[in-house]
Amino acid sequence: MYGPMHNEKGVQLYLKTVKEAEVRSGKIEYGGKVIDREGFYVEPTIVSGLQHDSPLVLRESFCPVLYIMPFDNLDQVIDWNNEVEAGLSSSLFTSNITDLFKWLGPNGADSGIVNVNCPTNGAEIGGAFGGNKATGWGREAGSDSWKQYMRRSTCTINFSKELPLAQGIKFE
């Protein structure tokens, strides 16, 4: 579940991103349109067919657009993840705990927040919040402030077969 874009400028950025994906030979698998209702709602969009080093894939768009691409192994995915300038948050879906340790390790993904088997949800309440690389090199939140000189990640792991909503919120 997600809300609307903040304003018309956000909607235009979304449309520009979708159009650029198509121009760069991306295929819109799902979404790609503005929702006809009051507010700044757009469809979540899934794009395939782009290369990992496409300028569009490497750029943070702040839009509900997901790029999917085939990969050979986890090392390749870590390399691709680390090509981007931003490093606030990442999600890893795996049933192999070794993959998690590799993702979090010294040669792993440069992400300040790591979610495992659940979507990127921002951060857990009370946990360290902050990113790596162009997204920032510090953490906010109480006792975590002194840890700003360490390379670390906040990690959320879901071992169930369901994707529960963040913080146990239920919408009925």
TIMI-745689 format. One record per residue (C-alpha): residue number from 1; residue in three letters; chain; x, y, z. Coordinates in steps of 0.001 Angstrom, whole numbers. Example, Ala and Ser with C-alpha at 12.3 -4.5 7.8 and 13.67 -1.06 7.14 Angstrom:
2
<mido nr="1" rest="ALA" kette="A" c1="12300" c2="-4500" c3="7800"/>
<mido nr="2" rest="SER" kette="A" c1="13670" c2="-1060" c3="7140"/>
This chain:
172
<mido nr="1" rest="MET" kette="A" c1="0" c2="0" c3="0"/>
<mido nr="2" rest="TYR" kette="A" c1="1275" c2="3445" c3="-809"/>
<mido nr="3" rest="GLY" kette="A" c1="-87" c2="6958" c3="-977"/>
<mido nr="4" rest="PRO" kette="A" c1="-62" c2="9637" c3="-3648"/>
<mido nr="5" rest="MET" kette="A" c1="2854" c2="11625" c3="-4974"/>
<mido nr="6" rest="HIS" kette="A" c1="3352" c2="14850" c3="-3008"/>
<mido nr="7" rest="ASN" kette="A" c1="2328" c2="17242" c3="-5763"/>
<mido nr="8" rest="GLU" kette="A" c1="1904" c2="17726" c3="-9518"/>
<mido nr="9" rest="LYS" kette="A" c1="5679" c2="18075" c3="-9915"/>
<mido nr="10" rest="GLY" kette="A" c1="6030" c2="14539" c3="-8505"/>
<mido nr="11" rest="VAL" kette="A" c1="3430" c2="13229" c3="-10971"/>
<mido nr="12" rest="GLN" kette="A" c1="5319" c2="14854" c3="-13847"/>
<mido nr="13" rest="LEU" kette="A" c1="8591" c2="13299" c3="-12637"/>
<mido nr="14" rest="TYR" kette="A" c1="6849" c2="9910" c3="-12549"/>
<mido nr="15" rest="LEU" kette="A" c1="5550" c2="10339" c3="-16125"/>
<mido nr="16" rest="LYS" kette="A" c1="8995" c2="11494" c3="-17296"/>
<mido nr="17" rest="THR" kette="A" c1="10580" c2="8420" c3="-15664"/>
<mido nr="18" rest="VAL" kette="A" c1="8092" c2="6039" c3="-17325"/>
<mido nr="19" rest="LYS" kette="A" c1="8600" c2="7703" c3="-20727"/>
<mido nr="20" rest="GLU" kette="A" c1="12392" c2="7570" c3="-20365"/>
<mido nr="21" rest="ALA" kette="A" c1="12165" c2="3855" c3="-19534"/>
<mido nr="22" rest="GLU" kette="A" c1="10260" c2="3259" c3="-22775"/>
<mido nr="23" rest="VAL" kette="A" c1="12699" c2="5394" c3="-24795"/>
<mido nr="24" rest="ARG" kette="A" c1="15582" c2="3326" c3="-23377"/>
<mido nr="25" rest="SER" kette="A" c1="13847" c2="117" c3="-24578"/>
<mido nr="26" rest="GLY" kette="A" c1="12324" c2="-759" c3="-21230"/>
<mido nr="27" rest="LYS" kette="A" c1="9065" c2="-2695" c3="-21233"/>
<mido nr="28" rest="ILE" kette="A" c1="6297" c2="-1546" c3="-18899"/>
<mido nr="29" rest="GLU" kette="A" c1="5182" c2="-4847" c3="-17350"/>
<mido nr="30" rest="TYR" kette="A" c1="2655" c2="-3221" c3="-15050"/>
<mido nr="31" rest="GLY" kette="A" c1="1405" c2="302" c3="-14343"/>
<mido nr="32" rest="GLY" kette="A" c1="2846" c2="3381" c3="-15962"/>
<mido nr="33" rest="LYS" kette="A" c1="-240" c2="5577" c3="-15740"/>
<mido nr="34" rest="VAL" kette="A" c1="-1736" c2="8322" c3="-13606"/>
<mido nr="35" rest="ILE" kette="A" c1="-4802" c2="7150" c3="-11656"/>
<mido nr="36" rest="ASP" kette="A" c1="-7915" c2="9168" c3="-12535"/>
<mido nr="37" rest="ARG" kette="A" c1="-9025" c2="10376" c3="-9106"/>
<mido nr="38" rest="GLU" kette="A" c1="-8613" c2="13372" c3="-6844"/>
<mido nr="39" rest="GLY" kette="A" c1="-5050" c2="13778" c3="-5631"/>
<mido nr="40" rest="PHE" kette="A" c1="-1694" c2="12889" c3="-7131"/>
<mido nr="41" rest="TYR" kette="A" c1="-2070" c2="9121" c3="-7469"/>
<mido nr="42" rest="VAL" kette="A" c1="-41" c2="7081" c3="-9945"/>
<mido nr="43" rest="GLU" kette="A" c1="146" c2="3349" c3="-10606"/>
<mido nr="44" rest="PRO" kette="A" c1="3072" c2="1448" c3="-9141"/>
<mido nr="45" rest="THR" kette="A" c1="5137" c2="480" c3="-12157"/>
<mido nr="46" rest="ILE" kette="A" c1="7324" c2="-2515" c3="-13006"/>
<mido nr="47" rest="VAL" kette="A" c1="9841" c2="-2122" c3="-15851"/>
<mido nr="48" rest="SER" kette="A" c1="11906" c2="-4882" c3="-17475"/>
<mido nr="49" rest="GLY" kette="A" c1="14450" c2="-4832" c3="-20277"/>
<mido nr="50" rest="LEU" kette="A" c1="16845" c2="-2179" c3="-18963"/>
<mido nr="51" rest="GLN" kette="A" c1="20512" c2="-2831" c3="-18251"/>
<mido nr="52" rest="HIS" kette="A" c1="21868" c2="-2558" c3="-14695"/>
<mido nr="53" rest="ASP" kette="A" c1="24027" c2="404" c3="-15692"/>
<mido nr="54" rest="SER" kette="A" c1="21305" c2="2354" c3="-17496"/>
<mido nr="55" rest="PRO" kette="A" c1="21350" c2="5978" c3="-16299"/>
<mido nr="56" rest="LEU" kette="A" c1="17681" c2="5583" c3="-15405"/>
<mido nr="57" rest="VAL" kette="A" c1="18338" c2="2551" c3="-13183"/>
<mido nr="58" rest="LEU" kette="A" c1="21246" c2="4304" c3="-11471"/>
<mido nr="59" rest="ARG" kette="A" c1="19228" c2="7458" c3="-10704"/>
<mido nr="60" rest="GLU" kette="A" c1="16987" c2="7800" c3="-7654"/>
<mido nr="61" rest="SER" kette="A" c1="13615" c2="8935" c3="-9021"/>
<mido nr="62" rest="PHE" kette="A" c1="11468" c2="9078" c3="-5858"/>
<mido nr="63" rest="CYS" kette="A" c1="8673" c2="7428" c3="-7850"/>
<mido nr="64" rest="PRO" kette="A" c1="6946" c2="4036" c3="-7439"/>
<mido nr="65" rest="VAL" kette="A" c1="8938" c2="2460" c3="-10281"/>
<mido nr="66" rest="LEU" kette="A" c1="10677" c2="-911" c3="-9913"/>
<mido nr="67" rest="TYR" kette="A" c1="13262" c2="-2149" c3="-12421"/>
<mido nr="68" rest="ILE" kette="A" c1="13590" c2="-5925" c3="-12708"/>
<mido nr="69" rest="MET" kette="A" c1="16478" c2="-7681" c3="-14443"/>
<mido nr="70" rest="PRO" kette="A" c1="17960" c2="-11162" c3="-14551"/>
<mido nr="71" rest="PHE" kette="A" c1="21207" c2="-11817" c3="-12683"/>
<mido nr="72" rest="ASP" kette="A" c1="23750" c2="-14633" c3="-12380"/>
<mido nr="73" rest="ASN" kette="A" c1="24647" c2="-14584" c3="-8675"/>
<mido nr="74" rest="LEU" kette="A" c1="24606" c2="-12544" c3="-5465"/>
<mido nr="75" rest="ASP" kette="A" c1="28075" c2="-11068" c3="-6059"/>
<mido nr="76" rest="GLN" kette="A" c1="26822" c2="-9583" c3="-9326"/>
<mido nr="77" rest="VAL" kette="A" c1="23767" c2="-8104" c3="-7586"/>
<mido nr="78" rest="ILE" kette="A" c1="25945" c2="-6569" c3="-4848"/>
<mido nr="79" rest="ASP" kette="A" c1="28166" c2="-4994" c3="-7517"/>
<mido nr="80" rest="TRP" kette="A" c1="25113" c2="-3591" c3="-9311"/>
<mido nr="81" rest="ASN" kette="A" c1="23642" c2="-2293" c3="-6035"/>
<mido nr="82" rest="ASN" kette="A" c1="26881" c2="-479" c3="-5250"/>
<mido nr="83" rest="GLU" kette="A" c1="27002" c2="1248" c3="-8665"/>
<mido nr="84" rest="VAL" kette="A" c1="24302" c2="3705" c3="-7616"/>
<mido nr="85" rest="GLU" kette="A" c1="25203" c2="6962" c3="-5862"/>
<mido nr="86" rest="ALA" kette="A" c1="22424" c2="6666" c3="-3269"/>
<mido nr="87" rest="GLY" kette="A" c1="22522" c2="4170" c3="-428"/>
<mido nr="88" rest="LEU" kette="A" c1="19615" c2="4722" c3="1934"/>
<mido nr="89" rest="SER" kette="A" c1="17746" c2="1425" c3="1776"/>
<mido nr="90" rest="SER" kette="A" c1="17715" c2="-1970" c3="99"/>
<mido nr="91" rest="SER" kette="A" c1="15648" c2="-5150" c3="250"/>
<mido nr="92" rest="LEU" kette="A" c1="16981" c2="-8690" c3="-117"/>
<mido nr="93" rest="PHE" kette="A" c1="14675" c2="-11660" c3="-705"/>
<mido nr="94" rest="THR" kette="A" c1="16358" c2="-14967" c3="150"/>
<mido nr="95" rest="SER" kette="A" c1="15906" c2="-18214" c3="2063"/>
<mido nr="96" rest="ASN" kette="A" c1="19679" c2="-18504" c3="2542"/>
<mido nr="97" rest="ILE" kette="A" c1="21030" c2="-16812" c3="5684"/>
<mido nr="98" rest="THR" kette="A" c1="24529" c2="-16887" c3="4157"/>
<mido nr="99" rest="ASP" kette="A" c1="23270" c2="-14500" c3="1471"/>
<mido nr="100" rest="LEU" kette="A" c1="22213" c2="-12076" c3="4207"/>
<mido nr="101" rest="PHE" kette="A" c1="25631" c2="-12128" c3="5856"/>
<mido nr="102" rest="LYS" kette="A" c1="27291" c2="-11596" c3="2481"/>
<mido nr="103" rest="TRP" kette="A" c1="24914" c2="-8678" c3="1729"/>
<mido nr="104" rest="LEU" kette="A" c1="25724" c2="-7066" c3="5097"/>
<mido nr="105" rest="GLY" kette="A" c1="29437" c2="-7934" c3="5132"/>
<mido nr="106" rest="PRO" kette="A" c1="32468" c2="-5703" c3="4502"/>
<mido nr="107" rest="ASN" kette="A" c1="32259" c2="-6315" c3="741"/>
<mido nr="108" rest="GLY" kette="A" c1="28477" c2="-6249" c3="714"/>
<mido nr="109" rest="ALA" kette="A" c1="25808" c2="-3763" c3="-244"/>
<mido nr="110" rest="ASP" kette="A" c1="26253" c2="-87" c3="612"/>
<mido nr="111" rest="SER" kette="A" c1="22835" c2="475" c3="2196"/>
<mido nr="112" rest="GLY" kette="A" c1="22081" c2="2142" c3="5498"/>
<mido nr="113" rest="ILE" kette="A" c1="18827" c2="214" c3="5969"/>
<mido nr="114" rest="VAL" kette="A" c1="18470" c2="-3413" c3="4865"/>
<mido nr="115" rest="ASN" kette="A" c1="15126" c2="-5236" c3="4792"/>
<mido nr="116" rest="VAL" kette="A" c1="15166" c2="-9008" c3="4343"/>
<mido nr="117" rest="ASN" kette="A" c1="12132" c2="-10806" c3="2914"/>
<mido nr="118" rest="CYS" kette="A" c1="10007" c2="-7686" c3="3293"/>
<mido nr="119" rest="PRO" kette="A" c1="9639" c2="-4513" c3="1235"/>
<mido nr="120" rest="THR" kette="A" c1="11551" c2="-1332" c3="1963"/>
<mido nr="121" rest="ASN" kette="A" c1="9548" c2="321" c3="4711"/>
<mido nr="122" rest="GLY" kette="A" c1="11801" c2="3182" c3="5783"/>
<mido nr="123" rest="ALA" kette="A" c1="13004" c2="2100" c3="9195"/>
<mido nr="124" rest="GLU" kette="A" c1="11945" c2="389" c3="12348"/>
<mido nr="125" rest="ILE" kette="A" c1="10826" c2="2695" c3="15143"/>
<mido nr="126" rest="GLY" kette="A" c1="13751" c2="3284" c3="17488"/>
<mido nr="127" rest="GLY" kette="A" c1="16343" c2="1901" c3="15088"/>
<mido nr="128" rest="ALA" kette="A" c1="19166" c2="3835" c3="13519"/>
<mido nr="129" rest="PHE" kette="A" c1="18013" c2="5816" c3="10483"/>
<mido nr="130" rest="GLY" kette="A" c1="20377" c2="6973" c3="7771"/>
<mido nr="131" rest="GLY" kette="A" c1="22067" c2="5986" c3="4562"/>
<mido nr="132" rest="ASN" kette="A" c1="25410" c2="5472" c3="2901"/>
<mido nr="133" rest="LYS" kette="A" c1="27156" c2="7194" c3="-8"/>
<mido nr="134" rest="ALA" kette="A" c1="25253" c2="10170" c3="-1519"/>
<mido nr="135" rest="THR" kette="A" c1="22350" c2="9496" c3="846"/>
<mido nr="136" rest="GLY" kette="A" c1="24510" c2="10259" c3="3899"/>
<mido nr="137" rest="TRP" kette="A" c1="27136" c2="8722" c3="6156"/>
<mido nr="138" rest="GLY" kette="A" c1="25506" c2="9157" c3="9522"/>
<mido nr="139" rest="ARG" kette="A" c1="22765" c2="7753" c3="11670"/>
<mido nr="140" rest="GLU" kette="A" c1="20106" c2="9497" c3="13691"/>
<mido nr="141" rest="ALA" kette="A" c1="18247" c2="8167" c3="16718"/>
<mido nr="142" rest="GLY" kette="A" c1="19368" c2="8305" c3="20336"/>
<mido nr="143" rest="SER" kette="A" c1="22142" c2="5960" c3="21339"/>
<mido nr="144" rest="ASP" kette="A" c1="23006" c2="5240" c3="17702"/>
<mido nr="145" rest="SER" kette="A" c1="24488" c2="8716" c3="17216"/>
<mido nr="146" rest="TRP" kette="A" c1="27969" c2="7702" c3="18431"/>
<mido nr="147" rest="LYS" kette="A" c1="28021" c2="4872" c3="15919"/>
<mido nr="148" rest="GLN" kette="A" c1="28270" c2="7299" c3="13000"/>
<mido nr="149" rest="TYR" kette="A" c1="31920" c2="6389" c3="12609"/>
<mido nr="150" rest="MET" kette="A" c1="31141" c2="2723" c3="11948"/>
<mido nr="151" rest="ARG" kette="A" c1="29908" c2="1043" c3="8752"/>
<mido nr="152" rest="ARG" kette="A" c1="26685" c2="-664" c3="9753"/>
<mido nr="153" rest="SER" kette="A" c1="23174" c2="-1429" c3="8556"/>
<mido nr="154" rest="THR" kette="A" c1="19794" c2="-1676" c3="10221"/>
<mido nr="155" rest="CYS" kette="A" c1="18374" c2="-5044" c3="9205"/>
<mido nr="156" rest="THR" kette="A" c1="14743" c2="-6192" c3="9235"/>
<mido nr="157" rest="ILE" kette="A" c1="14248" c2="-9924" c3="8609"/>
<mido nr="158" rest="ASN" kette="A" c1="10953" c2="-11669" c3="7868"/>
<mido nr="159" rest="PHE" kette="A" c1="11208" c2="-15470" c3="7977"/>
<mido nr="160" rest="SER" kette="A" c1="7474" c2="-16025" c3="7454"/>
<mido nr="161" rest="LYS" kette="A" c1="5833" c2="-16735" c3="4116"/>
<mido nr="162" rest="GLU" kette="A" c1="3808" c2="-13509" c3="4339"/>
<mido nr="163" rest="LEU" kette="A" c1="4662" c2="-9839" c3="3892"/>
<mido nr="164" rest="PRO" kette="A" c1="3048" c2="-8161" c3="6907"/>
<mido nr="165" rest="LEU" kette="A" c1="2465" c2="-4428" c3="6937"/>
<mido nr="166" rest="ALA" kette="A" c1="5035" c2="-2345" c3="8808"/>
<mido nr="167" rest="GLN" kette="A" c1="4619" c2="-2050" c3="12570"/>
<mido nr="168" rest="GLY" kette="A" c1="1697" c2="-4527" c3="12581"/>
<mido nr="169" rest="ILE" kette="A" c1="-790" c2="-1966" c3="11255"/>
<mido nr="170" rest="LYS" kette="A" c1="-3948" c2="-3589" c3="9917"/>
<mido nr="171" rest="PHE" kette="A" c1="-6171" c2="-1877" c3="7375"/>
<mido nr="172" rest="GLU" kette="A" c1="-9694" c2="-3262" c3="7292"/>
